[in-house]
Amino acid sequence: MTRTRYEVLPDGDQWIVREGKKSTPPLDTKELAVAAAIRRAQEAAPSEVVVVQEDGSLEHAGTFGDG
């Protein structure tokens, strides 16, 4: 089974959560965006959350469910 991937991305001075071609409205902090991504990922398991840092590097924030 394929994992749904949620990406937390910088958007100017805010952050968004993107899944495929859909994204959330901008959130004020990275922490809020990561929490939103994890909440969505837990509901859509199997899934994963990846944070794209401002410098473009990747940080794995979690894998949820079997897959």
C-alpha positions in Angstrom: 0.0 0.0 0.0 1.3 3.5 -0.9 1.9 6.0 1.9 0.2 9.4 1.7 3.0 12.0 2.1 2.4 15.3 3.9 5.0 17.9 3.4 5.5 20.9 5.7 6.9 23.7 3.6 8.0 27.3 4.2 5.7 29.9 2.5 7.3 33.3 3.0 7.3 33.9 6.7 4.6 31.3 7.3 4.3 27.5 6.7 1.9 25.3 4.7 1.0 21.6 4.7 0.9 20.0 1.2 -0.5 16.7 0.2 -0.3 16.1 -3.5 -1.6 19.2 -5.2 -3.6 20.3 -2.2 -2.3 22.6 0.6 -3.6 24.2 3.7 -3.9 28.0 4.1 -0.7 29.4 5.5 0.0 28.8 9.2 1.9 31.2 11.5 4.6 28.8 12.7 6.4 25.7 11.7 5.2 24.0 14.9 1.5 24.6 14.0 2.1 23.2 10.5 3.9 20.1 11.8 1.1 19.5 14.3 -1.5 19.9 11.5 0.4 17.5 9.2 0.8 14.9 11.9 -2.9 15.1 12.8 -3.8 14.6 9.1 -1.3 11.8 8.7 -2.6 9.9 11.7 -6.1 10.0 10.2 -4.9 8.9 6.7 -2.5 6.1 7.7 -0.5 4.7 6.1 1.2 8.0 5.7 4.3 10.0 6.5 5.2 13.6 7.4 8.3 15.3 5.9 9.4 18.8 6.8 11.2 20.8 4.1 13.5 23.2 6.0 14.0 26.8 4.8 17.4 25.8 3.4 15.7 22.9 1.4 17.0 20.1 3.5 14.5 17.4 4.6 13.6 16.4 8.1 11.5 13.3 8.6 8.8 14.0 11.2 7.1 10.6 11.4 5.6 7.5 9.7 2.0 6.4 10.6 0.3 3.1 10.1 1.5 0.0 8.4 2.3 0.1 4.7 
